[in-house]
Amino acid sequence: MPITVPPSLFNLINRVERIAAYAQGKGYGAATMEQEVKLLQSLLQTKPELAIDIGGNVGNYTAELRKKNPSLEIHVFEPSATNIEKLTTRFKNDELITLVPLALADNARSATLFSDEPGSGLGSLTKRRLEHFNIAFDTKETINTVRFEDYWKTRLQGRQLDMVKIDIEGHELSALKGFGSALEVTKTLQFEFGGCNIDTRTYFQDFWYFFKERNFDTYRITPLGAEKITRYKESDEYFLTTNYIAANKR
């Protein structure tokens, strides 16, 4: 007869595994903005003057930046017309916030924004497969993309970028490839990694080598603080929402 193990034992093992991963920041989640901004600024170590919020959604991250930095100039990229309207209403009295109704990518083009509903935080340039969550990803919106390097050269005159946040549902690596020489003057950069990267077929290994080859240190945001990732491990391929910071060593 086969040896069977009680399901309760496997449930306990899975629970312990999830707790251990969470303590390392793996699957720590998206609702951690206060901790994210706090750690990003601690690694910057100087007073920030210019920040870029890529994937602004309805502006919660920008609001957290503003709360901690009353005089910070912030440029917010958000392609959803629904969210641009919300952002305009929310920040209409803040002259230091610039709203940019574009998505970032490695080239400028017309593209389709897919989501489950207009203005959704799940909006992605990839039509994700989410039937296993009972989510229909069938809402479409035509948008435009731009390379960040082009915006940086023309609108920002090649200025230093103190804080950058990228949360664009699996297309973070594409946006980073469009930074070009702007990455050289980027001091700290936060990016998200998780289930979206399954759909876009990008891996933490891609990010690890991207930043390593450009002289950045990489940290994982955890409930306990920022954990420096000194070498790549396959166990880092953890597809629940996890946030990282890349800090320029120059």
BARO-297518 format. One record per residue (C-alpha): x, y, z; chain; residue in three letters. Coordinates in steps of 0.5 Angstrom, whole numbers, always signed. Layout:
N
       x       y       z   cadena   residuo
       X       Y       Z        A       Ala
...
***
This chain:
250
       x       y       z   cadena   residuo
      +0      +0      +0        A       Met
      +2      +7      -1        A       Pro
      +5     +11      +4        A       Ile
      +0     +17      +5        A       Thr
      +1     +24      +9        A       Val
      -5     +27     +12        A       Pro
      -7     +34      +9        A       Pro
      -6     +38     +15        A       Ser
      +1     +36     +15        A       Leu
      +2     +39      +8        A       Phe
      -2     +45     +10        A       Asn
      +3     +46     +16        A       Leu
      +9     +46     +12        A       Ile
      +6     +50      +6        A       Asn
      +4     +55     +12        A       Arg
     +11     +55     +15        A       Val
     +14     +56      +8        A       Glu
     +10     +62      +6        A       Arg
     +11     +66     +13        A       Ile
     +19     +65     +12        A       Ala
     +18     +67      +5        A       Ala
     +14     +73      +7        A       Tyr
     +20     +75     +12        A       Ala
     +25     +75      +6        A       Gln
     +20     +80      +3        A       Gly
     +18     +75      -2        A       Lys
     +10     +76      -3        A       Gly
     +11     +82      +2        A       Tyr
      +5     +85      -3        A       Gly
      +3     +92      -6        A       Ala
      +0     +95      +0        A       Ala
      +7     +97      +3        A       Thr
      +8    +104      +0        A       Met
     +10    +107      +6        A       Glu
     +15    +102      +7        A       Gln
     +17    +102      +0        A       Glu
     +18    +110      +0        A       Val
     +22    +110      +7        A       Lys
     +27    +105      +5        A       Leu
     +28    +108      -2        A       Leu
     +30    +115      +1        A       Gln
     +34    +111      +6        A       Ser
     +38    +108      +1        A       Leu
     +39    +115      -3        A       Leu
     +42    +118      +3        A       Gln
     +41    +126      +1        A       Thr
     +35    +130      +0        A       Lys
     +31    +128      -7        A       Pro
     +29    +134     -12        A       Glu
     +26    +130     -17        A       Leu
     +22    +123     -17        A       Ala
     +19    +119     -23        A       Ile
     +13    +115     -22        A       Asp
     +12    +110     -27        A       Ile
      +5    +107     -27        A       Gly
      +2    +112     -23        A       Gly
      -5    +109     -23        A       Asn
      -9    +113     -18        A       Val
      -3    +117     -15        A       Gly
      -3    +113      -8        A       Asn
      +5    +112      -9        A       Tyr
      +6    +120     -11        A       Thr
      +2    +122      -5        A       Ala
      +6    +118      -1        A       Glu
     +12    +121      -4        A       Leu
      +9    +128      -3        A       Arg
      +7    +127      +4        A       Lys
     +15    +126      +6        A       Lys
     +18    +131      +1        A       Asn
     +13    +137      +1        A       Pro
     +18    +141      -4        A       Ser
     +19    +135      -9        A       Leu
     +18    +135     -16        A       Glu
     +15    +129     -19        A       Ile
     +13    +127     -26        A       His
      +8    +121     -26        A       Val
      +7    +117     -32        A       Phe
      +0    +114     -33        A       Glu
      -3    +111     -40        A       Pro
     -10    +110     -37        A       Ser
     -15    +116     -39        A       Ala
     -20    +114     -33        A       Thr
     -14    +114     -28        A       Asn
     -11    +121     -32        A       Ile
     -18    +124     -30        A       Glu
     -17    +122     -23        A       Lys
     -10    +124     -22        A       Leu
     -12    +131     -25        A       Thr
     -17    +132     -20        A       Thr
     -13    +129     -14        A       Arg
      -7    +133     -16        A       Phe
     -10    +139     -19        A       Lys
      -7    +144     -14        A       Asn
      +0    +141     -14        A       Asp
      +4    +145     -18        A       Glu
     +10    +141     -17        A       Leu
      +7    +134     -20        A       Ile
      +7    +133     -28        A       Thr
      +2    +128     -31        A       Leu
      +4    +125     -37        A       Val
      -1    +121     -40        A       Pro
      +4    +116     -43        A       Leu
      +6    +109     -42        A       Ala
     +14    +107     -42        A       Leu
     +17    +102     -46        A       Ala
     +23    +101     -50        A       Asp
     +21    +104     -56        A       Asn
     +15    +109     -58        A       Ala
      +9    +106     -61        A       Arg
      +1    +106     -61        A       Ser
      +0    +100     -56        A       Ala
      -6     +97     -53        A       Thr
      -7     +97     -45        A       Leu
     -11     +91     -43        A       Phe
     -15     +90     -36        A       Ser
     -21     +87     -33        A       Asp
     -24     +94     -32        A       Glu
     -22    +101     -34        A       Pro
     -17    +104     -29        A       Gly
     -16     +98     -26        A       Ser
      -9     +97     -22        A       Gly
      -8     +90     -26        A       Leu
      -7     +94     -33        A       Gly
      -2     +91     -37        A       Ser
      +1     +92     -44        A       Leu
      +0     +84     -44        A       Thr
      -6     +81     -45        A       Lys
      -5     +77     -38        A       Arg
      -9     +70     -37        A       Arg
     -12     +70     -31        A       Leu
     -18     +65     -31        A       Glu
     -15     +61     -25        A       His
     -17     +68     -21        A       Phe
     -24     +68     -25        A       Asn
     -21     +75     -28        A       Ile
     -23     +76     -35        A       Ala
     -18     +81     -38        A       Phe
     -22     +83     -44        A       Asp
     -22     +91     -43        A       Thr
     -18     +94     -48        A       Lys
     -15    +102     -49        A       Glu
     -11    +104     -55        A       Thr
      -5    +108     -52        A       Ile
      +2    +111     -54        A       Asn
      +8    +109     -51        A       Thr
     +15    +113     -50        A       Val
     +22    +111     -49        A       Arg
     +24    +115     -42        A       Phe
     +31    +117     -45        A       Glu
     +27    +121     -50        A       Asp
     +23    +124     -45        A       Tyr
     +29    +125     -40        A       Trp
     +33    +129     -45        A       Lys
     +27    +134     -48        A       Thr
     +23    +135     -42        A       Arg
     +28    +134     -36        A       Leu
     +34    +137     -40        A       Gln
     +38    +131     -37        A       Gly
     +37    +132     -30        A       Arg
     +39    +127     -24        A       Gln
     +34    +123     -22        A       Leu
     +34    +122     -15        A       Asp
     +28    +117     -14        A       Met
     +24    +113     -19        A       Val
     +19    +108     -18        A       Lys
     +17    +103     -24        A       Ile
     +10     +99     -23        A       Asp
      +7     +97     -30        A       Ile
      +5     +90     -29        A       Glu
     +10     +86     -32        A       Gly
     +13     +91     -37        A       His
     +18     +94     -32        A       Glu
     +24     +91     -36        A       Leu
     +22     +94     -43        A       Ser
     +21    +101     -39        A       Ala
     +28    +100     -36        A       Leu
     +31     +98     -43        A       Lys
     +28    +105     -46        A       Gly
     +32    +109     -40        A       Phe
     +39    +109     -44        A       Gly
     +44    +114     -41        A       Ser
     +38    +116     -36        A       Ala
     +40    +110     -32        A       Leu
     +47    +113     -31        A       Glu
     +44    +119     -27        A       Val
     +39    +115     -23        A       Thr
     +41    +115     -16        A       Lys
     +35    +110     -13        A       Thr
     +30    +106     -17        A       Leu
     +24    +101     -14        A       Gln
     +21     +96     -19        A       Phe
     +16     +91     -18        A       Glu
     +16     +83     -19        A       Phe
     +11     +78     -19        A       Gly
      +5     +74     -23        A       Gly
      +5     +79     -28        A       Cys
     +12     +77     -30        A       Asn
     +10     +70     -32        A       Ile
      +5     +73     -37        A       Asp
     +11     +77     -40        A       Thr
     +16     +71     -39        A       Arg
     +21     +76     -36        A       Thr
     +25     +73     -30        A       Tyr
     +29     +76     -24        A       Phe
     +35     +74     -27        A       Gln
     +34     +79     -32        A       Asp
     +33     +84     -27        A       Phe
     +39     +82     -23        A       Trp
     +44     +82     -29        A       Tyr
     +41     +88     -32        A       Phe
     +43     +92     -26        A       Phe
     +49     +88     -24        A       Lys
     +52     +90     -31        A       Glu
     +50     +97     -30        A       Arg
     +54     +98     -23        A       Asn
     +48     +98     -19        A       Phe
     +47     +94     -12        A       Asp
     +40     +91     -11        A       Thr
     +36     +90      -5        A       Tyr
     +29     +87      -3        A       Arg
     +24     +90      +1        A       Ile
     +22     +86      +7        A       Thr
     +18     +88     +13        A       Pro
     +25     +88     +17        A       Leu
     +28     +93     +12        A       Gly
     +32     +93      +6        A       Ala
     +36     +86      +4        A       Glu
     +42     +87      +0        A       Lys
     +42     +81      -6        A       Ile
     +49     +79      -6        A       Thr
     +48     +74     -12        A       Arg
     +43     +71     -16        A       Tyr
     +39     +65     -14        A       Lys
     +34     +61     -17        A       Glu
     +30     +61     -11        A       Ser
     +29     +69     -12        A       Asp
     +24     +67     -18        A       Glu
     +18     +68     -13        A       Tyr
     +12     +70     -17        A       Phe
      +8     +73     -12        A       Leu
      +8     +81     -11        A       Thr
     +15     +83      -9        A       Thr
     +19     +90      -9        A       Asn
     +26     +91     -10        A       Tyr
     +31     +97     -10        A       Ile
     +37     +98     -15        A       Ala
     +42    +103     -12        A       Ala
     +47    +107     -16        A       Asn
     +54    +105     -14        A       Lys
     +57    +111     -18        A       Arg
***
